[in-house]
Amino acid sequence: MCLSQFGDPRGPLGWLAGKLMARGNIDINQLALEALDLQPGDHVLEIGFGPGVTLAEIAKQAGDGFVAGIEPSETMLREAAGRLKEHIEAGSVELKSGSVSSIPYEDGRFDRVLTVNTIYFWEQPESDLREVRRVLKPGGRFALVFRAIKDENGALRMQGVPDPPSLEELTRWMESAGFTDVIAHDRDIRFLMSTMKGIALVARAE
Ligand SMILES: C[S@@+](CC[C@H](N)C(=O)[O-])C[C@H]1O[C@@H](n2cnc3c(N)ncnc32)[C@H](O)[C@@H]1O
């Protein structure tokens, strides 16, 4: 399957990519959930939720909070809407078409924002991070989660993108975007047939 189906899932192949994401991304999404440290009543946004497996888990934990997700792929929106049908009908979950570059919510709407395995596809990560900061309340928590492998110097770097930023560079981008207290958590994760590192960069909105 063409790798672009993971960044822009469309049609039957995109649907299949969604099934692979749902099975293959369990470990890294678990890391994201732990990093998010959800509290009762939180208003939570997931950016690029893919098949919606993690949103469904957040919806279970959110109690009387509010859970939102944005996704540019119509195929993934349909897939997740099926999975989250009951929560959507009950009004506790809202899914919208959208991209990290232009998040369709007002300033300071959320207590928590997460995104897993999407930054590889962001067109302008530095300004996109400012857009994420915009929709968080001051003091809100952001978990930026991605796969990494060691480079020739043994440093962890984002996997699967040309010229990946170092963790230090990503941290600087987050700080320039208005985040503080950036902490990196890493863990071995299984991804399909291989084991690699999952990284959660967790930060607080200033
Ligand atoms: C590899 S999938 C990961 C899906 C899910 N988060 C997971 O971990 O299983 C990447 C997802 O990011 C979405 N995506 C791509 N570009 C995006 C952007 N600019 N803003 C938000 N989501 C994006 C894709 O449509 C796709 O559903």
The ligand as an SDF file (V2000), in Angstrom:
LIG
                    3D

 27 29  0  0  0  0  0  0  0  0999 V2000
   -0.9170    7.9590   10.3510 C   0  0  0  0  0  0  0  0  0  0  0  0
   -2.5450    8.5920   10.5570 S   0  0  0  0  0  0  0  0  0  0  0  0
   -2.6940    8.5640   12.3440 C   0  0  0  0  0  0  0  0  0  0  0  0
   -4.0980    8.4540   12.8110 C   0  0  0  0  0  0  0  0  0  0  0  0
   -4.2660    8.3310   14.3340 C   0  0  0  0  0  0  0  0  0  0  0  0
   -3.9120    9.5470   15.0180 N   0  0  0  0  0  0  0  0  0  0  0  0
   -3.4520    7.1780   14.8650 C   0  0  0  0  0  0  0  0  0  0  0  0
   -2.4740    7.3960   15.5960 O   0  0  0  0  0  0  0  0  0  0  0  0
   -3.7980    6.0340   14.5370 O   0  0  0  0  0  0  0  0  0  0  0  0
   -2.3610   10.3100   10.2150 C   0  0  0  0  0  0  0  0  0  0  0  0
   -3.6650   11.0770   10.2110 C   0  0  0  0  0  0  0  0  0  0  0  0
   -3.3600   12.4850   10.1650 O   0  0  0  0  0  0  0  0  0  0  0  0
   -4.2870   13.0960    9.3120 C   0  0  0  0  0  0  0  0  0  0  0  0
   -3.6640   14.3480    8.8290 N   0  0  0  0  0  0  0  0  0  0  0  0
   -2.8440   14.5150    7.7690 C   0  0  0  0  0  0  0  0  0  0  0  0
   -2.5080   15.8080    7.6320 N   0  0  0  0  0  0  0  0  0  0  0  0
   -3.1380   16.4800    8.6330 C   0  0  0  0  0  0  0  0  0  0  0  0
   -3.2020   17.8610    9.0070 C   0  0  0  0  0  0  0  0  0  0  0  0
   -2.5410   18.8020    8.3290 N   0  0  0  0  0  0  0  0  0  0  0  0
   -3.9770   18.1980   10.0620 N   0  0  0  0  0  0  0  0  0  0  0  0
   -4.6480   17.2500   10.7680 C   0  0  0  0  0  0  0  0  0  0  0  0
   -4.6120   15.9240   10.4580 N   0  0  0  0  0  0  0  0  0  0  0  0
   -3.8710   15.5480    9.4020 C   0  0  0  0  0  0  0  0  0  0  0  0
   -4.5420   12.0760    8.2160 C   0  0  0  0  0  0  0  0  0  0  0  0
   -5.7350   12.3170    7.5300 O   0  0  0  0  0  0  0  0  0  0  0  0
   -4.5280   10.7650    9.0070 C   0  0  0  0  0  0  0  0  0  0  0  0
   -5.8110   10.3930    9.4450 O   0  0  0  0  0  0  0  0  0  0  0  0
  1  2  1  0
  2  3  1  0
  2 10  1  0
  3  4  1  0
  4  5  1  0
  5  6  1  0
  5  7  1  0
  7  8  2  0
  7  9  1  0
 10 11  1  0
 11 12  1  0
 11 26  1  0
 12 13  1  0
 13 14  1  0
 13 24  1  0
 14 15  1  0
 14 23  1  0
 15 16  2  0
 16 17  1  0
 17 18  1  0
 17 23  2  0
 18 19  1  0
 18 20  2  0
 20 21  1  0
 21 22  2  0
 22 23  1  0
 24 25  1  0
 24 26  1  0
 26 27  1  0
M  CHG  2   2   1   9  -1
M  END
$$$$
